[in-house]
Every structure is written in structure tokens, then in C-alpha cells.
Amino acid sequence: MKSLLLPLLCLLYLSATLDAQTLFSREKRDYIWTLGYGNNSPNPIFGGSRISFHTSPPTVSLEPRNMNFEAAASCMSSTSGQLLYYSNGITIDIFLNQTMENGHGINPSPFTNEWAENGIPYPQTLLALPQIGDRYLLFHLPFIYHEEPFNGDILYSDRLYYSKIDMAFNNGNGIVLEKNISVILDTIDQGGKITAVRHANGRDWWVVVAQYNTNHFYRLLVTPDSVYNHGLQTIGQAVPSGLGQAAFSPDGTKYARLNLKWWGFDQYVDIFDFDRCSGEFSNPVQFTYRDSALMGGLAFSENSRFLYVSSFGYVYQYDLQSDSISTSKIVVGFPEELGEGYFLSQLAPNGEIYIGTQGTHSHMHVIHKPNKAGSACNFEYIGLDLPTLNFRTVPNFPYFGLGPQDGSSCDTLNINNPVPHAAFEYTKSDSTMKVDYFDASLFATEWLWDFGDGITSSLRHPVHSYSQSGLFEVCLTASNITGAETICKDIKIDAVTNTNSPDESLLTIKLFPNPAEELVYITIDSPSTISGFTVKLFDFFGRQVLRQPMEAIIRLDVVDFPAGLYLCTIENESEVYWATKLCIR
């Protein structure tokens, strides 16, 4: 009898232990985006737009509503992705496109009154978070005028508010239980840059905002019953506050902030490591760049390998795995003929990054494969058409796919990550038989690659060179404490065809505008690949009329050239690598 009882007791204990564990699942809180204008104009182009990520590609539709958005936007959906409420910094409205009970009068100030019909015109000044059950929080910033030496009157925030929402009231239509609760009484980084990341326990949240014109950061801990101010941490170097954006990497290990203050001067990028248990920053990295930026934004790839900066005229990719992040910059988005600027960026639940425009337009730009390096990220200018005009608005979301940090000191709530979803992407160079592999798995903490030729690797993003051509089955096993999943792909490696020419698969060269009248731009994402090459321009009779060294961005002044057809080449002493026709009017 005893021999039967012991296994039974062990089985019951194991069952109870498993039942006590809760598996984390990605909530669909960010599956609905609201943007655009209210339907208060007789012209239908001034209306509301809705983007739904329940389908692939996302569904874009016209949304009749009263609320206007002007840069500031936050919305919240249920765990299953049904829209609950949204805000423009003036009011809080529900999915029925009516103002929630007690949803008027957030951010009380004279400036709010001035913009009551339009919405707050500053980005990332709102952030909606789930708290517990049907209870939610909306963090928001008011604005006041302040006179600053050499800059005149500027706007900044002198506090951070939050408001409490309970969607269980009014038959699921919700109520604002309490609003405009001051949690920080201090000047806040211009433009707000409110962002958040899930705590390592898998339930709570860290909310971060920076102090105005400093390197001081407030960290707020959001729990099911309260909001705790963990005070200021000073780290890195002080920067001037300006328009920009902040974000956490999807794996929660890094925080990045962009500040653009003055046109033509240094633009600041700060990157820190972040501890999701303690809320502490470490290992500051700061670098600057200069371009024509008036405003900009940033977003991380879902695999947390790359940081994208949408800097008005350009979109840059930075490799966070590089020993020198600043010098890893690659231009993946370029100035286009429409002349509109790139502004805010947001990682969407489908893994793509959507970039808003600087002004009022009826489209967005899309990075379709942000997990991949260089031009393989597949940036598409005007990658998503909207049914209405939209002014600078991209909703502000945290990343909802990040679970607990299993095994950490603060993994105390018996929440475990689910079995990983294994996925990977790659780019290959046939001229060198080298393949760059990019992990795209979800919830993984360990990786094992089998390249199909007897070689393996445990790196997350390995680079592998094959010694011979052929068809290889490449497998990635992604694992964590809960389990493992394997995915395999057949990859064809071709024999080396030309080792003397640049690797064309790594390059994207663009010339625009064409036809041209004054200035012509030539861009290449990896100029070092064709080091020693030269840009040349020939007229119709074959005479060389211009010569210029190759750089990442070439600007050719053709305003004094006669109208006609020209040939533009990239070449060195032994070969012409690239050529295209250029029409000058």
C-alpha cells in the first residue's frame, strides 16, 4: 500500500505545483490604433482613421468620432484587442466615440483650454497602462509657458499627472474614478517622452520620464493598488530638452531617448541598460549627429538588436550589438520628392515599425523587417495609406509582449513565460557564402543554431560562412525554463561568382529626384563596402562633367547644368559598379 501511496502523493504535489504557476501571455492591448481628425468637417478627408492589427496586413478603416488628434495620442484595448478608450490629452473617450463619464477636464491649464478643440500638440505626453482587472491608469502631462534665455517663450510641463479609470462601471463603458493626480511636481523633459516597461515580476510596470534639460530620470512603479515614485536617478551627461521620443527595448534591457533641440546643431541619442527588478539605469552611451532634423522619433526592432531613429529627413539604423553603436549607423530611409519629414516611430504588434510624418498627410511609412540589418530591413516610403489626413499622430504604447524575468530575484509571483515561439530571419551574401542570422523568437532565453553543415552556435544573432555551395537545412532551437521549440528552413548557398566586386546584396543605392532641376541625392546604405569608388556624371556626348568621392549621402548641385540626359556612375579604376540615367530639366 505504501509503495502505491508515495507515487500518488508525488503526482498530486507535482500537479499542485504546476497549477500554482501562471503562464504569461501577450495581451492585445495595442491592436487598435486611433489617429486622425474628428468628423466635424464637411470634407471627409478630415476624419478619424483606425488601424487594426487583428489582420495581416493590418486593416485600415474610417472611424466616425468627434475627437481630434494632434500628436498626443494614447489608446487602450482589452486583453483580446477590443478598443476600450482613447485620449488626446484633453478628454478621455470610449469605444462608442463618446466621452467617458468624468472624462472631461484632464490636464487643466490655460494651454489646454487653447487646444481644447484640437488635442495636445506634443507627442508622447500620454500613456495608458493596465493596472489590474478592469482598472487602468492614464499618465498625462499639462503644459505651461516659460521664458527661457535666447529661446523666448517655450512650453514645458511642471508636473506629471495620472488618472484612474475603471471599465467595470456603466455596463462596461467605464468611468474616470479620479483624475489629475500629481505624482511628480517638477519640470519634465520637453515633449514628455513618457514610456514604460514591464517589471521583471511579469505584472507591474516601470514608468520613466526625464527631468527638463538634465540627465536625471524619474522612475515610477505601478502596482495593482498604487503608483510609487522611486525618485530621481542621475546618470550619463545632461542634454538640452527638445522634441524627440523615448522607448524601452522589447526585451526590457535597454532604454533609449532622442532629443532634437535646434536645427543644424547636435542631436542627442542616449542609450542605457535597465534593470527591470530594481528600476536602475547603468552603462550610459551618448552620441550626437547632425542633419536637417527639426523633430524625430525612435523605436527598437522586436528582437532588440537594432535601434531606428526617424530623424526628419532620414531614417537611421544603429546596431546595438556593435562595439561602437554610433559608427554602426546605416541610412535606411531617405529624403523623398514630397519633402515631408519623418517623425514619431512605434513598434507594432505585427513586428513592423510605423513612422508618422512631420505634417498633415494621409499615410505612414513602414519598416517591414526591422529585425534585419541594413537595407534588408525593407523600409517602405508611404508603406500604409490612411483613409483620412493625420497630423503627426502615432499612438504611444509600451511593449506588451514582455513577460517576467524568470529566475531573477524579483520573479516572485509564480508567473512563467510560455514555451518560446521560435523564429529567425537571415540575409546572405552569395559572393562570400556568408549568412547573417537574426533571431526573431519570442520568450526565448537560450538559442541553439544548427547551420546544416555540421557547425552549431549558441549566439543569439550568429554570422556563419559556408565552405561550399549547396542546400542546407538550418534549424534554430529557442528555449527557456518552460520548454523549447525548433524551426527549420532550407537555405540555398550559391558558389562564389565574383570576389572582386562589392557585395551587391548588401547595398541599396538610390538616386533622386529624377528628373531633377537643382539638387540630386545619391544614397548608399553601406558606403564602406565600395570604399575607393567615385561618383561620376557624364553628359550626352560622354564628357565627364562632375566627379565626387563616394559617401553615405552624396549631394550633386546640377542647377547650372544644361537640360538634357546624363549618365551617373559609381566606379573605380577597373570597373563600373553602378550606372543610371539622370534627366536634368
ZIMO-V71812 format. One record per backbone hydrogen bond with DSSP energy under -0.5 kcal/mol. NH is the residue of the N-H (numbers start at 0). CO is the residue of the C=O. E is the energy in kcal/mol with one decimal. If there is no record, write none. Layout:
# ZIMO-V71812
nh/co/e
NH/CO/E
NH/CO/E
This chain:
# ZIMO-V71812
nh/co/e
3/0/-0.5
4/0/-2.0
5/1/-2.0
6/2/-0.7
7/3/-1.4
8/4/-2.5
9/5/-2.2
10/6/-2.4
11/7/-2.4
12/8/-2.3
13/9/-2.5
14/10/-2.3
15/11/-2.3
16/12/-2.3
17/13/-2.3
18/14/-2.4
19/15/-1.6
20/16/-0.7
20/17/-0.9
21/413/-3.1
23/21/-0.5
23/415/-3.3
26/399/-0.8
27/78/-2.2
30/27/-1.4
32/50/-2.6
34/48/-2.1
36/46/-2.8
38/64/-3.5
39/37/-1.6
40/45/-0.6
43/41/-0.7
45/42/-2.0
46/44/-1.2
47/62/-0.7
48/34/-2.9
49/60/-2.4
50/32/-2.2
51/58/-2.9
52/30/-2.8
54/51/-0.5
58/51/-2.1
60/49/-2.4
62/47/-3.0
63/61/-0.5
68/35/-1.8
70/390/-1.0
71/69/-1.6
71/119/-2.0
73/86/-1.6
75/84/-2.7
76/28/-1.2
77/81/-2.4
80/77/-1.7
82/80/-0.5
83/75/-2.8
84/75/-1.6
85/92/-2.4
86/73/-2.5
87/90/-0.9
88/90/-0.5
91/102/-1.2
92/85/-2.6
92/90/-0.5
93/97/-3.1
94/83/-1.6
96/93/-2.3
99/91/-2.6
100/173/-0.7
102/99/-2.7
105/89/-1.4
110/142/-0.5
112/108/-1.8
113/109/-1.8
114/110/-1.5
115/112/-1.0
117/114/-0.9
118/114/-2.9
119/87/-2.3
124/121/-0.5
126/138/-2.0
127/395/-0.5
128/136/-2.7
130/134/-2.5
131/134/-1.0
134/131/-2.5
135/164/-3.0
136/128/-2.7
137/162/-2.0
138/126/-3.0
139/160/-2.0
140/124/-1.4
143/155/-2.6
145/153/-3.0
147/145/-0.5
147/151/-2.9
150/147/-1.7
151/147/-1.7
153/145/-3.5
155/143/-2.1
156/187/-0.7
159/183/-2.2
160/139/-2.6
161/180/-1.3
162/137/-2.1
163/177/-3.1
164/135/-2.7
165/174/-2.4
166/133/-2.8
168/165/-0.9
171/168/-0.7
172/168/-0.6
172/169/-1.4
173/166/-0.5
173/168/-2.4
174/165/-1.2
175/100/-2.6
176/163/-1.4
176/174/-1.0
177/163/-1.1
180/161/-2.5
181/179/-0.6
182/159/-2.8
183/159/-1.3
185/183/-0.7
187/156/-2.5
188/209/-3.1
191/188/-2.4
192/122/-0.6
192/190/-2.1
193/123/-2.4
194/207/-1.5
196/205/-2.1
198/203/-2.8
199/275/-1.5
201/198/-2.1
204/221/-1.9
205/196/-3.1
206/204/-0.5
206/219/-2.8
207/194/-2.7
208/217/-1.4
209/191/-0.5
210/215/-2.8
211/186/-1.6
213/210/-1.3
216/232/-2.4
217/208/-3.0
218/230/-1.4
219/206/-3.1
220/227/-2.9
221/204/-3.1
221/219/-0.6
222/220/-0.6
222/225/-2.5
227/220/-2.8
229/218/-2.9
229/227/-0.7
232/216/-2.0
234/214/-2.2
234/232/-0.5
238/213/-0.6
242/259/-1.1
244/257/-0.8
246/255/-2.2
248/253/-2.8
249/300/-0.5
251/248/-2.4
254/271/-2.4
255/246/-2.8
256/269/-2.3
257/244/-2.8
258/267/-2.3
259/242/-2.1
260/258/-0.5
263/290/-0.7
264/261/-1.7
266/288/-2.4
267/258/-2.5
268/286/-2.6
269/256/-2.6
270/284/-2.8
271/254/-2.6
272/281/-2.8
273/252/-2.4
274/279/-2.2
275/273/-0.7
278/274/-2.6
281/272/-1.8
284/270/-2.5
286/268/-2.0
288/266/-1.4
296/309/-1.8
298/307/-1.9
300/305/-2.5
303/300/-2.0
306/317/-2.4
307/298/-3.1
308/315/-2.2
309/296/-2.1
309/307/-0.5
310/308/-1.1
310/313/-2.5
311/309/-0.9
311/341/-1.1
312/310/-2.3
313/310/-1.2
314/332/-2.1
315/308/-2.8
316/329/-2.7
317/306/-2.8
319/304/-2.4
319/317/-0.8
321/318/-1.5
327/323/-0.7
327/324/-1.0
328/325/-0.9
329/316/-1.9
331/314/-2.9
331/329/-0.6
332/314/-1.8
338/335/-1.5
341/311/-3.9
342/355/-2.4
345/353/-1.7
347/351/-3.3
350/347/-2.0
352/366/-1.9
353/345/-2.5
354/364/-3.0
355/343/-2.8
357/340/-2.4
360/358/-0.7
360/389/-2.0
363/383/-2.5
364/354/-2.6
365/379/-2.2
366/352/-2.7
367/365/-0.7
367/377/-2.3
368/376/-3.3
369/366/-0.5
371/368/-2.0
375/372/-1.2
376/373/-2.0
377/374/-2.0
379/365/-3.6
380/378/-0.5
382/363/-1.0
382/379/-0.7
383/363/-2.0
385/361/-2.6
388/44/-3.1
389/360/-2.0
391/358/-1.5
391/389/-0.9
393/70/-0.7
395/72/-1.9
396/394/-0.6
399/397/-0.7
401/398/-0.6
402/400/-0.6
404/199/-2.7
405/403/-1.2
407/404/-2.2
410/407/-1.5
411/409/-1.9
415/21/-3.0
415/413/-0.5
420/441/-1.8
421/419/-0.8
424/437/-2.6
426/435/-2.0
428/433/-2.8
429/427/-0.6
431/428/-1.2
432/428/-1.8
433/428/-1.1
434/463/-2.9
435/426/-2.9
436/434/-0.6
436/461/-2.6
437/424/-3.3
439/422/-2.9
440/422/-0.5
441/420/-2.0
444/478/-2.9
445/478/-1.9
447/476/-1.7
448/456/-3.4
449/474/-2.7
450/454/-2.4
456/448/-1.5
463/434/-2.6
465/432/-2.9
469/492/-2.6
471/469/-0.6
471/490/-2.7
473/471/-0.8
473/488/-3.2
474/449/-2.5
475/486/-2.8
476/447/-2.6
477/475/-0.6
477/484/-2.7
478/445/-2.3
479/482/-2.4
484/477/-2.4
486/475/-2.3
488/473/-2.6
490/471/-3.2
490/488/-0.5
492/469/-3.3
492/490/-0.5
493/491/-0.6
503/501/-1.1
505/502/-1.6
506/503/-1.4
509/522/-2.1
511/520/-2.3
514/582/-0.6
515/582/-2.6
519/555/-2.4
520/511/-3.6
521/553/-2.3
522/509/-2.4
523/551/-2.1
524/507/-1.0
528/525/-1.6
529/526/-1.3
530/527/-1.3
532/529/-1.9
533/570/-2.7
534/547/-3.3
535/568/-2.3
536/545/-2.3
537/566/-2.9
538/542/-2.4
541/538/-2.0
544/536/-3.2
545/536/-1.2
547/534/-2.5
549/532/-1.5
553/521/-3.5
555/519/-3.4
555/553/-0.5
556/554/-0.5
557/517/-2.8
557/555/-0.8
558/517/-0.7
560/557/-1.5
563/583/-2.4
565/581/-3.0
566/537/-2.6
567/579/-3.0
568/535/-2.7
569/577/-2.7
570/533/-2.3
571/574/-2.4
576/569/-2.1
576/574/-0.7
577/569/-1.8
579/567/-2.3
581/565/-2.7
583/563/-2.8
583/581/-0.6
584/515/-2.9
584/582/-0.5
